């Protein structure tokens, strides 16, 4: 099992540099997990991308469809935020990071599993919490 945060998931969706590293994790038999916030934050990233000049609603909807298929096929298993919200609040207060970031840390900590992220600050806090981390 591996927890993927929004920064890593959106790197894949937007095909940002080195997105192929994340593609290697996304397989039909992958054991990727995320919290509900992953969906909301990812859709917001898609929206930001779709409203840029020279972008289109069609491109945004295409990215959304890809995301939706991954969640529907349980390629990424989504757990409810509420399951980790208390621990996320404690992590957020202690390390002065938003709860929407600390949710992924709390989920990784709960499952004693690796966090996949592209966020250096997130990775540094994961290490302080003794959470295995894979920077993408």
C-alpha positions in Angstrom: 0.0 0.0 0.0 1.1 3.5 -0.8 -0.5 6.9 -0.2 -0.4 9.4 -3.1 -0.9 13.0 -2.4 -2.4 15.7 -4.7 1.0 17.0 -5.8 2.0 13.7 -7.2 -1.4 12.7 -8.6 -1.7 16.0 -10.4 1.8 15.8 -11.8 0.5 12.6 -13.5 -2.8 14.1 -14.6 -1.1 17.2 -16.1 1.8 15.2 -17.6 4.3 17.5 -15.9 8.0 16.7 -16.2 8.8 13.2 -15.1 5.1 12.2 -14.8 6.1 8.8 -16.1 7.6 8.0 -12.7 4.1 8.2 -11.3 2.6 6.3 -14.2 4.7 3.3 -13.0 2.8 3.3 -9.8 -0.6 3.5 -11.5 -1.4 0.0 -12.6 -4.5 -2.2 -12.5 -3.1 -4.0 -9.5 -1.7 -0.9 -7.8 -2.3 -0.5 -4.1 -2.6 3.3 -4.1 -4.6 5.2 -1.5 -5.7 8.7 -0.9 -8.2 10.7 1.1 -11.3 12.4 -0.2 -9.4 15.7 -0.4 -7.4 14.2 -3.3 -10.5 14.4 -5.5 -11.4 18.0 -4.5 -7.9 19.3 -4.8 -7.3 17.5 -8.1 -10.5 18.9 -9.7 -9.4 22.3 -8.5 -6.1 21.9 -10.3 -7.9 20.7 -13.4 -10.1 23.8 -13.2 -7.1 26.1 -12.9 -5.5 24.4 -15.9 -8.7 24.6 -18.0 -9.2 28.3 -17.5 -5.7 29.3 -18.6 -5.3 31.1 -21.9 -5.1 28.6 -24.8 -6.7 25.9 -22.6 -10.2 24.6 -23.0 -13.1 23.2 -21.1 -12.8 20.1 -23.2 -9.3 19.5 -22.0 -10.4 20.0 -18.4 -13.2 17.5 -18.9 -10.9 15.0 -20.5 -8.5 15.2 -17.5 -11.5 14.8 -15.2 -12.7 11.7 -17.1 -9.2 10.1 -16.7 -9.3 10.9 -13.0 -12.8 9.6 -12.6 -11.9 6.3 -14.3 -8.9 5.8 -12.0 -11.1 6.2 -8.9 -14.0 4.2 -10.3 -11.7 1.3 -11.1 -10.2 1.5 -7.6 -6.8 2.1 -9.1 -6.6 4.7 -6.4 -8.7 3.8 -3.3 -10.2 6.8 -1.6 -10.8 6.8 2.1 -13.0 9.4 3.9 -11.2 12.5 5.2 -13.1 12.2 8.5 -11.2 9.0 9.3 -8.0 11.0 9.6 -9.2 14.6 10.3 -8.3 14.6 14.0 -4.8 13.4 13.5 -4.4 15.7 10.5 -5.4 18.7 12.7 -2.8 17.7 15.3 -0.1 17.3 12.6 -1.2 20.6 11.0 -1.0 22.5 14.2 2.3 21.0 15.3 4.1 21.6 11.9 2.1 24.6 10.8 0.8 23.2 7.6 -2.8 23.2 6.2 -5.1 20.3 7.2 -5.6 19.4 3.5 -1.9 18.6 3.3 -1.6 16.9 6.7 -4.5 14.5 5.8 -2.2 12.6 3.6 0.5 12.5 6.3 -2.1 11.2 8.8 -3.3 8.5 6.4 0.2 7.4 5.7 1.0 7.3 9.4 -2.1 5.4 10.2 -1.3 2.7 7.6 2.4 2.8 8.3 3.1 3.1 4.6 5.0 5.2 2.1 3.8 8.7 1.1 4.4 9.6 -2.6 4.6 13.4 -3.0 6.2 16.1 -5.1 6.0 18.6 -2.2 9.4 19.1 -0.5 7.9 20.5 2.7 5.4 17.6 2.8 8.3 15.1 2.4 10.4 16.8 5.2 7.5 16.6 7.6 6.9 13.0 6.7 10.5 12.2 7.6 10.1 14.0 10.9 7.0 11.7 11.5 9.1 8.6 10.5 6.8 8.1 7.5 8.6 6.5 4.5 8.5 9.1 1.6 9.1 8.9 -2.1 9.7 12.2 -3.7 8.7 12.4 -7.3 
